[in-house]
Amino acid sequence: MIIFPAVDIKGGKCVRLLQGRADREIIYESDPLKVALAWQERGAGWLHVVDLDGAFAGKAVNRALISEICRKLSVPVQVGGGIRDLETAQAYAEAGAARIIIGTMAVEHPEIYAEICTNLPDKVGVSLDTEGGRLKTRGWIDDSGMTIEEIMPRLYAQGTAFIVHTDISRDGMRGGLNFETLRELASSALMPVIASGGVAGLDDIRSFYELSKGTKLEGIICGRALYEGDLNFEAALAWISAQTD
């Protein structure tokens, strides 16, 4: 089980948006690279980096900064936000990103998404962000009219390596993970699943770990709970390590 510290970038700073809303922003640090290096020093095995400006603008606004993070870290980094074409995806891969996360484009332009999967095998995942069970796109603004169950077979056939699922209503709210949805994904997912949205503390880590046994649930992305101290990162890593010893 992997804990992915989140480094969300907006306006060149490390921030967190509450429920994905641009007008509900918490700024944690002015230097995202400094934050990324700090998580690596604290024991992170992976990092989750998102270009929030890119997600809203539909292009990789913070590509230079995120590419620098990928080059300077020794742990693998997965990158998302505003990746809407093969050129951007390849640029991140060449900069050292271990995984590429695509959202809107995978839903709205399956032919372009398939081309990216073909050119970057085993590296491309899809961010499936839901509110009330419905998939949202374009920075969580538009309703796609689909559910995860409806789109998953097509994504699997196209070579999707993993899924990041975010419950928008819980994101940044520290109210706990949506275990009802996660139980459904644990039984139906065709590829590894990373959960995001609502981690409140160590109890969520423990419950997710138990649920993940024998399933495709791979890990959890944690943001606000880590930055504001509700979840002690070192304690969480130690607890997970103790289960596998």
C-alpha positions in Angstrom: 0.0 0.0 0.0 1.4 3.4 -1.1 0.7 6.8 0.5 1.2 9.5 -2.1 1.8 13.0 -0.7 0.1 15.5 -2.9 1.8 18.6 -4.3 -0.9 20.6 -6.0 0.4 23.6 -7.8 -1.6 26.8 -8.5 0.0 30.2 -9.4 3.4 28.6 -8.9 2.6 27.8 -5.2 1.8 24.6 -3.3 -1.9 24.8 -2.5 -5.0 22.7 -1.7 -8.5 23.4 -3.1 -11.5 22.5 -1.0 -13.8 20.3 -3.1 -11.8 21.3 -6.2 -13.1 24.9 -6.2 -10.6 27.5 -7.4 -12.2 30.1 -5.0 -11.6 27.9 -1.9 -7.8 27.8 -1.9 -5.3 27.2 1.0 -1.7 28.1 0.3 0.8 25.9 2.1 4.2 26.9 0.6 5.5 29.3 -2.1 8.1 26.8 -3.4 6.6 23.4 -4.6 10.0 22.0 -5.3 11.0 22.6 -1.7 7.8 20.8 -0.6 8.5 17.9 -2.9 12.0 17.4 -1.7 10.8 17.6 1.9 8.3 14.7 1.3 11.1 12.7 -0.2 13.4 13.3 2.8 10.5 12.2 5.1 10.3 8.8 3.5 7.8 9.2 0.6 8.1 6.3 -1.9 6.0 8.2 -4.5 4.8 11.7 -5.1 1.6 12.9 -6.7 2.0 16.3 -8.4 -0.9 18.2 -10.1 -0.9 21.3 -12.2 -4.2 22.8 -11.0 -3.8 25.8 -13.3 -3.4 23.3 -16.2 -6.5 21.4 -15.2 -8.6 24.6 -15.4 -6.9 26.0 -18.5 -6.7 22.8 -20.5 -2.9 23.1 -21.0 0.2 22.4 -19.0 0.7 25.9 -17.3 3.3 24.8 -14.8 5.1 22.3 -17.0 8.6 23.8 -16.4 8.2 23.7 -12.7 6.8 20.2 -12.6 9.5 19.0 -15.0 12.1 20.4 -12.6 10.5 18.5 -9.7 10.6 15.2 -11.7 14.3 15.8 -12.6 15.4 16.6 -9.1 13.6 13.9 -7.1 15.0 10.4 -6.8 11.6 8.8 -6.0 9.0 8.3 -8.7 6.6 11.0 -9.4 3.1 10.8 -11.0 2.0 13.9 -12.8 -1.5 15.2 -13.8 -3.3 18.4 -14.7 -3.8 19.9 -18.2 -2.3 17.0 -20.1 -4.4 17.0 -23.3 -2.0 15.8 -26.0 0.8 13.4 -26.8 3.5 16.1 -26.9 2.8 17.2 -23.3 2.7 13.6 -22.0 5.9 12.7 -23.7 7.6 15.9 -22.4 6.7 14.9 -18.8 8.0 11.4 -19.4 11.2 12.7 -20.8 11.6 14.9 -17.8 11.4 11.8 -15.6 7.8 11.5 -14.6 7.2 7.8 -13.8 3.5 8.0 -14.5 1.2 10.4 -16.5 -2.3 11.1 -15.3 -5.0 12.2 -17.8 -8.5 13.3 -16.9 -10.7 15.3 -19.3 -9.1 14.2 -22.5 -9.4 10.5 -21.7 -13.1 11.0 -21.3 -13.8 13.4 -24.2 -11.2 12.4 -26.8 -10.7 8.6 -26.6 -8.7 8.5 -29.9 -6.0 10.9 -28.6 -6.0 9.1 -25.3 -5.4 5.7 -27.0 -2.5 7.2 -29.0 -0.9 8.4 -25.7 -1.3 4.9 -24.1 0.2 3.3 -27.2 3.3 5.6 -27.1 3.8 5.4 -23.3 2.9 1.8 -22.4 2.3 1.1 -18.7 2.8 4.7 -17.8 -0.6 6.3 -18.3 -3.5 6.4 -15.8 -6.8 8.2 -15.8 -8.2 10.5 -13.1 -11.8 9.6 -12.6 -13.4 12.3 -10.4 -16.9 11.8 -9.3 -19.6 13.8 -7.6 -22.8 11.9 -6.7 -21.5 9.0 -8.8 -21.2 11.1 -12.0 -17.8 11.7 -13.7 -16.8 15.3 -13.8 -14.3 16.9 -16.3 -12.5 20.2 -17.1 -11.3 20.8 -13.6 -14.4 19.2 -12.0 -16.6 21.7 -13.6 -18.5 19.8 -16.4 -20.7 16.7 -16.0 -19.6 14.0 -18.5 -22.9 12.1 -18.3 -21.1 8.9 -17.4 -20.2 6.7 -14.4 -17.0 4.9 -13.7 -18.6 1.6 -14.4 -19.6 2.7 -17.9 -16.2 4.0 -18.9 -13.9 1.5 -17.3 -14.1 -1.3 -19.9 -13.1 1.1 -22.7 -10.2 2.5 -20.6 -9.0 -1.0 -19.8 -9.1 -2.0 -23.5 -7.0 1.1 -24.4 -4.2 0.1 -22.1 -4.9 2.3 -19.0 -2.3 1.3 -16.4 -4.1 2.6 -13.3 -7.0 4.8 -12.1 -7.0 7.7 -9.6 -10.5 8.1 -8.1 -11.4 11.3 -6.3 -14.6 11.9 -4.5 -15.0 15.6 -5.2 -17.4 16.3 -2.3 -14.8 15.0 0.2 -11.7 16.4 -1.4 -9.8 18.6 1.1 -12.5 18.3 3.7 -10.8 15.7 6.0 -14.2 13.9 6.5 -12.9 10.4 5.7 -12.7 8.4 2.6 -15.8 7.3 0.7 -15.5 3.6 1.6 -18.8 2.7 0.0 -17.5 3.6 -3.4 -14.1 2.1 -2.6 -15.7 -1.2 -1.8 -17.4 -1.2 -5.2 -14.1 -0.4 -6.9 -12.3 -3.1 -5.0 -14.7 -5.7 -6.4 -15.0 -4.4 -9.9 -11.8 -2.5 -10.9 -10.0 -3.9 -14.0 -6.7 -2.0 -13.2 -5.0 -0.7 -10.0 -6.9 2.1 -8.1 -5.5 5.0 -6.1 -8.0 6.7 -3.8 -8.2 10.4 -3.2 -10.4 12.8 -1.3 -11.2 13.1 2.4 -8.4 11.4 4.3 -8.9 12.4 7.9 -6.2 10.5 9.8 -4.6 7.2 10.6 -8.0 5.4 10.9 -8.5 5.9 7.2 -5.1 4.4 6.4 -5.9 1.4 8.5 -9.4 0.9 7.0 -8.1 1.3 3.5 -5.3 -1.2 4.2 -7.7 -3.8 5.4 -10.1 -3.2 2.4 -7.2 -3.4 -0.1 -6.2 -6.9 0.7 -6.5 -9.2 -2.3 -7.9 -6.3 -4.4 -6.6 -3.8 -6.9 -6.6 -0.9 -4.4 -3.0 0.3 -4.6 -2.8 3.4 -2.4 -4.1 6.7 -1.2 -3.3 10.3 -2.1 -3.1 12.5 0.9 -3.0 16.3 0.9 -4.6 18.5 3.5 -4.5 15.9 6.3 -0.7 15.7 5.9 -0.1 19.4 5.6 -2.3 20.3 8.6 -1.1 17.5 10.9 -4.2 15.3 11.1 -2.2 12.5 9.6 1.4 12.0 10.9 3.2 10.8 7.8 6.0 8.9 9.6 3.5 7.2 11.9 1.4 6.1 8.9 4.5 4.7 7.1 5.6 2.9 10.2 2.1 1.4 10.7 2.0 0.1 7.1 5.6 -1.3 7.4 4.6 -3.1 10.6 1.8 -4.9 8.8 4.1 -6.3 6.2 7.0 -7.3 8.4 
